[in-house]
Amino acid sequence: MEAPSDRHDHHGVSFGEAVKVWARVAALSFGGPAGQIAVMHRILVEEKRWVGENRFLHALNYCMLLPGPEAMQLATYIGWLLHGVRGGLVAGCLFVLPGFVAILALSILYASFQDLSWVQAVFFGIKAAVLAVVIEALLRIGKRALKTWPMYLIAGVAFVAIFAFNVPFPLIIAAAALVGFFGGRFDPDRFLVIRAREVSDEDGAPSSEAFLHGASPERQRPSWSAFARTALTWLGLWAAPILALIVVVGPDHVFTELAFFFSKLAVVTFGGAYAVLAYMAQEAVQTHGWLAPGEMLDGLGMAETTPGPLIQVVQFVGYMGGFRETGGLSPVLSGVIASIIVTWVTFVPCFLWIFLGAPFIEKLRGAKLLTAALSAVTAAVVGVILNLAIWFALHVAFSELTEYRGFGMKLLVPDLTSIDIASVVIAAAALVAMVRFKIGMLPVLAASALTGAAYYLAVLPV
């Protein structure tokens, strides 16, 4: 329970005012994590001056160490900083809510009317543009992460491991973190690639912390008893639905399988959604059969064009899995339940990481070995995203693919005669628009959808 002195926090920001601002942040949270973080910085640091530059960036650096969507976790962290657990809950839940509602509605329409020509026409161009978005993310993250030869080597090994030998994504991340940890000990100059950013005012003095400055309230100070209570509470909230599903519908039901799979995914989503999309797609498409390869691209297109974290694409995967394996329920009801389950096990861990670790954040300052491990993980993520880009490119550019197996490898080989020239042209144009002319993602996706729809309806047989 918060002490009376903590309820006002000495910063003058009322809880009601904060709720309105977090709702505004959520409504503007388009454009992936970079755009979402920029929106929060503009509103919270520049406009409202609720948090200072250094504190904002320190919180961001901490969130980048965590699995899960860093923008949503950053909102949760600052909400907690302002108003404790209730502030973090409101900020985090509002950040997710608009995207959840939008993707649920789009998933219902998509699954129910997928066979209609106008639905296929709209998503024809979006699929091609999504490929360009993934390639642009690859270039952006690669520029930031690959600054020394060990980082290039880690990225290359990660790519070969997942592309040719189908090594599980969690194993790649764990191996990269281990290499980075020991590399940072023996060769810090080459492994400390991602460094904490220092920001100062024009006169060289540290920038002010705005309303949040000075000593932290009592609740924000590390306490092992509070650590234990928080861990038990949020681990219980995370595990309770999974245990209930095992008892009620059994371990082999699609709801339980979705809960287990996406709980595991929530622990390994270092590097953002792009890092795990290929792994998610391979498991969802090839192992479980929850959706088809082209549908994964459609779901990513939904997540790119709706507010909220990009990882919300998991909701679409869950909906399609529940829609197809109903277990005696109506397809729509089964899909909605699956969407809720997947969203719960994906985002509850995000609150666990913040509420558990934030009070100890000051102890992470200058943790060089942790930063080295993160640098290596980010380099491995570049290789994983390259695999994702190739996987998407094959499914966008070619209509017929065969699987080659040999020498321990499993590769997709395209039939060159099945190339889709229109999709390739749309993807190339979208990439040039974003990389060369710096046009925003949403205008590019909209233009690609219109172009693709016009081509599909005018040229292709319906």
Salt bridges, closest charged atoms under 4 A:
ASP9 OD2 - HIS11 NE2 3.58
ASP9 OD1 - ARG219 NH2 2.93
GLU46 OE2 - HIS41 ND1 3.26
GLU47 OE2 - ARG24 NH1 2.81
GLU53 OE2 - HIS41 NE2 2.92
GLU136 OE1 - ARG140 NH2 3.46
ASP187 OD2 - ARG190 NH1 3.09
GLU218 OE1 - ARG221 NH1 2.92
GLU295 OE2 - ARG324 NH2 2.56
ASP298 OD1 - LYS127 NZ 3.93
GLU362 OE2 - HIS58 NE2 3.99
GLU362 OE1 - ARG365 NE 2.51
GLU403 OE1 - ARG405 NE 2.86
